[in-house]
């Protein structure tokens, strides 16, 4: 797993999907199969954020990258309709994100995690 500081990418590419505008736009971190991209270098040592992204790594290991993305995006699109195009609410209620957010503070979670745990969130 490689950690990459990618400020421009995080602000300008993920910023297209961010609810924040201006200097704060873009996500703080993003998991991409073999890499984790970070907006700020200081976030690369944030253990909660890192744990959140590593939970996505566990999800990708069980789904494979070819299924993870359609499940993730499909759930997001369904949530857009469910939550009347509230993009933040749609994102926070993606099943894969719910598992990561609910367990990001539990640093032993990945060790004890049951397979496909995101289905039961």
Secondary structure, 3 states (H helix, E strand, C coil): CEEEECHHHHHHCHHHHCCCCHHHCCCCEEEECCEEEECCHHHHHCHHHHHHHHHHHHHHHHHCHHHHHHHHHHHHHHHHHHCCCCHHHHHHCCHHHHHHHHHCCCCCHHHHCCCCHHHHC
